[in-house]
């Protein structure tokens, strides 16, 4: 692989902190980190319909996977434990393969039209507990598996990233026609030709209608 055309690479914590000072140990930035799910966090999770799940394998292979369903789809078992239901997807199992190699994961919870986010990091495990998973059924479909995360770190992020992105401001949104369909992207990436675009899009549309 050709090295990227960059310079002044930072390779140590000391170098990094010469550029950006560490926050004071007694600052709210540091003190806000919890090791349990407090009432505000529980409420945020209950209102969140979307989260990003991050994992890393033993080789350092990383993955960030979108997870979504109705608000509160991630179940809070107690003040230290949450469960993410595994809904039908592409069956790649990148996140689960990573968890089997390295039982740690992170979650970033989002609520539409709310700029703050909630972050949870902790130990992860894959479960097949039918009794528990039955409580997370949607439209009569019980998830086959779930991902349990035991909270080790929990804290809220401020709104600056979302305000910079203007993520929830409709007047900044692109018209959907300005981004190619996934069928077009896949056909181009796999060099399948123009005739494959509609077939792929139709297949994806059928799949997207069978959410559970």
C-alpha positions in Angstrom: 0.0 0.0 0.0 1.3 3.4 -0.9 1.8 5.7 2.1 -0.6 8.6 2.3 0.8 12.0 1.4 0.8 13.4 5.0 3.4 14.8 7.3 3.9 15.6 11.0 2.3 12.4 12.2 1.7 12.3 15.9 2.9 9.0 17.4 2.7 9.5 21.2 0.4 10.8 23.9 3.0 13.4 24.8 3.0 14.8 21.3 -0.8 14.8 21.3 -1.1 16.7 24.5 1.4 19.3 23.3 -1.2 20.2 20.7 -4.4 19.8 22.9 -4.2 20.3 26.6 -5.8 17.6 28.8 -9.0 18.7 30.7 -8.7 19.3 34.4 -9.3 16.1 36.4 -12.1 17.8 38.4 -13.8 19.4 35.3 -17.3 18.3 34.3 -15.9 16.9 31.1 -14.1 14.2 33.2 -16.5 13.9 36.1 -19.5 13.3 33.9 -18.3 9.8 33.1 -20.4 7.2 35.0 -20.2 3.4 35.4 -23.9 2.9 35.6 -27.2 3.8 33.9 -28.7 6.8 35.7 -32.3 8.0 35.3 -31.4 10.5 32.6 -29.5 7.9 30.6 -32.4 5.3 31.0 -34.8 7.9 29.7 -32.6 8.8 26.7 -32.3 5.1 25.8 -36.1 4.7 26.1 -36.6 7.5 23.6 -33.8 6.6 21.1 -34.8 4.7 17.9 -31.2 4.6 16.6 -27.8 3.7 17.8 -24.4 3.0 16.3 -22.6 -0.2 17.6 -18.8 -0.2 17.5 -16.6 -3.3 17.8 -13.1 -4.3 17.2 -11.6 -7.8 16.5 -8.4 -9.2 17.9 -6.4 -8.0 14.9 -7.7 -4.5 15.3 -10.3 -4.9 12.6 -13.0 -2.3 13.4 -16.7 -2.1 12.6 -19.4 0.4 13.2 -22.9 -0.9 12.6 -26.2 1.0 12.5 -29.0 -0.4 14.7 -32.5 0.9 14.8 -36.1 0.2 15.6 -38.9 1.8 17.6 -37.9 4.1 20.5 -36.5 2.0 23.4 -35.6 -0.9 21.1 -32.4 -1.3 23.2 -33.6 -2.9 26.5 -32.2 -1.7 29.9 -32.1 -4.8 32.2 -30.6 -3.0 35.2 -28.4 -0.1 36.0 -25.3 -1.9 34.5 -26.7 -3.8 31.5 -28.4 -3.2 28.2 -29.4 -5.6 25.4 -29.5 -4.9 21.7 -31.8 -7.2 19.7 -30.4 -8.5 16.5 -32.9 -7.8 13.8 -32.7 -9.4 10.3 -29.9 -7.9 8.2 -27.2 -8.8 5.7 -25.9 -11.8 7.7 -22.3 -10.6 7.5 -22.1 -10.7 11.3 -19.1 -8.4 11.3 -20.0 -7.0 14.8 -20.6 -10.5 16.3 -17.4 -11.9 14.9 -15.5 -9.0 16.5 -17.3 -9.6 19.8 -16.3 -13.3 19.8 -12.7 -12.2 19.4 -12.7 -9.1 21.6 -15.7 -8.9 24.0 -16.0 -5.1 24.1 -18.3 -2.8 22.3 -19.5 0.8 22.2 -22.9 2.3 21.6 -23.8 5.8 20.6 -27.5 6.6 21.0 -29.2 9.2 19.0 -32.7 10.8 19.1 -34.0 12.7 16.0 -34.0 16.5 16.5 -31.8 16.2 19.6 -28.2 17.3 19.2 -26.9 15.6 22.3 -25.9 11.9 22.2 -25.4 9.2 24.8 -22.3 7.0 24.7 -21.9 3.6 26.4 -18.7 1.5 26.4 -18.4 -1.9 28.0 -18.1 -5.7 27.9 -20.1 -7.4 25.3 -21.5 -10.9 24.8 -23.9 -12.6 22.3 -26.9 -14.3 23.9 -29.6 -16.7 22.7 -31.8 -16.3 25.8 -35.3 -17.1 24.4 -37.2 -15.9 27.4 -35.4 -12.5 27.4 -35.5 -12.2 23.6 -39.2 -12.8 23.6 -39.7 -9.6 25.5 -38.1 -7.8 22.5 -40.3 -9.3 19.8 -41.5 -6.9 17.1 -44.6 -7.7 15.0 -44.6 -11.2 16.3 -41.0 -11.9 15.3 -38.6 -12.8 18.2 -35.0 -11.9 17.6 -32.8 -15.0 17.2 -29.8 -13.4 19.0 -29.1 -10.4 21.2 -26.0 -8.4 22.2 -25.6 -7.7 25.9 -23.3 -4.9 27.0 -22.2 -4.4 30.6 -21.6 -0.8 31.2 -18.1 0.3 32.0 -18.2 3.9 30.8 -21.3 6.1 30.2 -21.5 9.8 29.4 -23.4 12.3 27.3 -21.8 14.1 24.4 -22.4 17.8 23.9 -24.2 19.1 20.8 -21.3 20.7 18.9 -20.7 18.0 16.2 -24.4 17.9 15.4 -24.7 21.7 15.3 -21.7 21.9 13.0 -23.3 19.3 10.7 -26.8 20.9 11.0 -28.0 17.3 10.9 -31.6 17.9 11.9 -32.1 21.1 9.9 -34.3 20.1 6.8 -33.3 23.2 4.9 -29.7 21.8 4.7 -30.7 18.3 3.5 -29.8 17.2 0.0 -32.5 16.2 -2.4 -32.5 12.4 -2.5 -31.9 12.5 -6.3 -28.4 14.0 -5.6 -27.1 10.7 -4.2 -27.1 7.6 -6.4 -29.3 4.7 -5.5 -27.5 1.8 -3.7 -28.3 -0.3 -6.8 -26.3 2.1 -8.9 -23.4 2.2 -6.5 -23.2 -1.6 -6.2 -23.5 -2.1 -10.0 -20.7 0.4 -10.6 -18.5 -1.0 -7.8 -18.9 -4.6 -9.0 -18.8 -3.6 -12.7 -22.1 -5.3 -13.4 -23.3 -2.8 -16.0 -26.3 -0.5 -16.3 -28.7 -3.3 -16.9 -28.1 -4.6 -13.3 -29.1 -1.3 -11.6 -32.9 -1.7 -11.6 -32.7 -5.4 -10.6 -30.5 -4.6 -7.6 -32.7 -1.7 -6.5 -35.9 -3.8 -6.8 -34.3 -6.6 -4.8 -33.2 -4.1 -2.1 -36.7 -2.5 -2.0 -38.2 -5.9 -1.4 -35.7 -6.7 1.3 -36.3 -3.3 3.0 -40.1 -4.1 3.2 -39.4 -7.2 5.2 -38.0 -5.5 8.3 -38.7 -8.4 10.8 
